[in-house]
């Protein structure tokens, strides 16, 4: 059971830290330079974890396994981070920005899951999407 729960706990806690830290990024700081430092730090941390995991023995072999997903994920992360920095610079509050983005994301991913991955779409999920859209309407008022 713990193997099922700890990853979602990590996602939630990391998202809490992420939103607090992103909102705390000084407005006068260049967003792209700040993100450069962020990604250099992330690259160093992940490379150290790769080495700790024993990856140093097969680095060249591991590079051959990387496909288009790694650079496209990198570009989408840049867009995500840049978007959040400017969401907060535009004046959004932490509670409304994160809630709005995550509700919209969840609704879109239900539809993506249905069409792209052939996941089921239950009546409860359709009702849930409607409730979420209504919630977004209420948040915007």
N, C-alpha and C positions, 0 to 999 in steps of 0.2 A: 504494500500500500504506500509506503514512504517513497518508493521509486516513482510512483504516480503523482504524488503531491509536491515533492521538493522542487521539481522544475517550474511548476506554475507559481510557487511561492517566490522563487528566484526572479521570475519574470515580473511579478507584482512589485517586489521590493526594489528591483532595478528600475522599474518604471517610476516608482515614487521618487527615488534618488534622481533619476534622469530629469523629471519635470521640475523638481526643486532647483537642481543645478542649472538647467537651461534657463529658467526664469531668472536666476541670479547672475547670468552672464551680463556684464556691464554693457549698457546701450552704446557707449562710445567705442567699444571693442569691435574691430572688423570681424564680422562673422566668419569669413573664410579663413582668416589667420587663426582665429580661435579653434575652428574645426580642424585646421592643419595640426595644431598642437594636440587636439583631442585624438585624432587618428594616429599620430606618431606614438602617442602614449598607448593607444589600443594595440597598435602593431607590435610595439615592444612587449606589452603584457602577453599577447597571444603567442608571440614567438617564444617567449620564455616558457609558457605553459606547454607549447609544442615540444620544446627540448626536454622539459621535465617528464613529459609523457613518453620519452624515449624516441622521439622522432628524428633526432640528429643523425641516426644511422641511415636513414632512407630519404633524405631531403629531396634529392634529384628525382627519385622514383615518385614521391608524393606530388611533386610539381606536375608530372605528366598526367596525373589524375584530375587536375583542375580543368574545368570547362568554362563555358560562357557565364555560368551562374555566379561565379565569384566576382568578376568585374561589374556585372549588372547589379548584383546585390550591393556592391560598394557604391555605385552611382545612386541607387535608390536610398541608401542610408544617408548620403550627402544631402539629397533632396529632403528627406525626412528631418534631419537635424536642422538644416537651413530653414525649412518651413516652421519648425517649432520655435526657433530663435525669433523669427519675425512674427509669429503668432503672439508671443509674449511682448515683443517690442510694439506691436500694434495695440496693446492694452488689454488683451484677454487675461482673465483671471485663471489661476491654475485649475480650480475646480471646474469651471465651465469649458476651458480649452481642451483639457484632457478628456472630459466626459463627452463633449461634442465629437471630437476626433475619433474616440474609441467606439462610440455608438455608431457613427457613420461607417467606420471600418468594419465593425461586426456585421452590420446589415449588408454591406457590399460583399463581404467574404462568404456570407451564406449563399448569396446568388452566384458568386464565382465558384464555390464548391459544388453547387448544383449543376451549372453548365459545363465547367471545365473538368471537374473531377468526378462527375456523375454521383455525387453524394445525394442522399435523400433530402427532400424538403417537405417537412411535415406541416400540417395545419397550425400546430403550435408555433412553429418557427415563423410562419407567415403572420400570425397574430402578434408574435413578438416583434417582428419588423415594424408592423403598424404601430405598436405601443412605443417602440423606440423613436419612430418618426414623430409621433405625437409628443414624446418627451423632448425631442430636439426643438419642436415648436414652443413648448413651455419654457425651455431654457433660454430661448432667444427673446422672450418677452420681458 
